[in-house]
Amino acid sequence: MEDRYIAMRNSGRYDINWFYQHYLENTDKHISIDKFSMIFNMVDLNNILTHLDNKFKLTTLHDKDGNFIKVVK
């Protein structure tokens, strides 16, 4: 799961199914993927990514202007 997240994070292409699966594996509250997707699209993606970067203990690399380059283990 972590390797897939790193690949998504570095490509900038995010799969809602991955986030939904991660949600299901980390909660006892189950909702449909449609509801999850609707809620997911209303929140700040950067907050979610920061949380997951920290959870997986990843290092985030930025250029001198603060632009994201990639995450590494």
C-alpha positions as CSV (number, residue, x, y, z in Angstrom):
1,M,0.0,0.0,0.0
2,E,2.8,2.4,0.9
3,D,4.7,1.8,-2.4
4,R,1.6,2.5,-4.4
5,Y,1.1,5.7,-2.4
6,I,4.7,6.8,-3.1
7,A,4.2,6.1,-6.8
8,M,1.0,8.1,-6.9
9,R,2.4,11.0,-4.9
10,N,5.5,11.3,-7.1
11,S,3.5,11.1,-10.4
12,G,0.8,13.6,-9.2
13,R,-1.9,11.2,-10.4
14,Y,-4.1,10.1,-7.5
15,D,-6.4,7.1,-7.6
16,I,-9.6,7.6,-5.6
17,N,-9.8,3.8,-5.2
18,W,-6.5,3.7,-3.4
19,F,-7.7,6.4,-0.9
20,Y,-11.0,4.5,-0.5
21,Q,-9.2,1.2,0.2
22,H,-6.9,3.0,2.7
23,Y,-10.0,4.4,4.4
24,L,-11.7,1.0,4.7
25,E,-8.5,-0.5,6.1
26,N,-8.2,2.2,8.8
27,T,-11.7,2.7,10.1
28,D,-14.7,0.7,11.3
29,K,-17.1,3.2,9.6
30,H,-18.0,2.0,6.1
31,I,-19.5,4.2,3.5
32,S,-20.0,3.7,-0.2
33,I,-17.3,4.8,-2.6
34,D,-19.7,7.3,-4.1
35,K,-20.1,9.0,-0.7
36,F,-16.4,8.7,0.0
37,S,-15.6,10.3,-3.3
38,M,-18.0,13.2,-2.8
39,I,-16.5,13.9,0.7
40,F,-13.0,13.4,-0.5
41,N,-13.4,16.0,-3.2
42,M,-14.6,18.6,-0.7
43,V,-11.5,18.5,1.5
44,D,-8.0,20.0,1.0
45,L,-5.9,17.3,-0.8
46,N,-2.7,18.9,0.6
47,N,-3.8,18.2,4.1
48,I,-4.5,14.5,3.3
49,L,-1.2,14.2,1.5
50,T,0.7,15.7,4.4
51,H,-1.0,13.4,6.8
52,L,-0.2,10.3,4.7
53,D,3.4,11.5,4.2
54,N,3.8,11.7,7.9
55,K,2.0,8.4,8.5
56,F,4.3,6.6,6.1
57,K,7.3,8.5,7.5
58,L,8.2,9.9,4.1
59,T,10.6,12.8,3.4
60,T,9.2,15.5,1.1
61,L,11.7,17.2,-1.2
62,H,11.0,20.7,-2.5
63,D,12.9,23.0,-4.8
64,K,14.3,26.3,-3.6
65,D,10.9,28.0,-4.4
66,G,9.0,25.5,-2.3
67,N,7.6,23.5,-5.2
68,F,7.1,19.8,-4.6
69,I,9.7,17.6,-6.3
70,K,9.0,14.1,-4.8
71,V,8.7,12.0,-1.6
72,V,11.2,9.4,-0.6
73,K,11.5,6.8,2.2
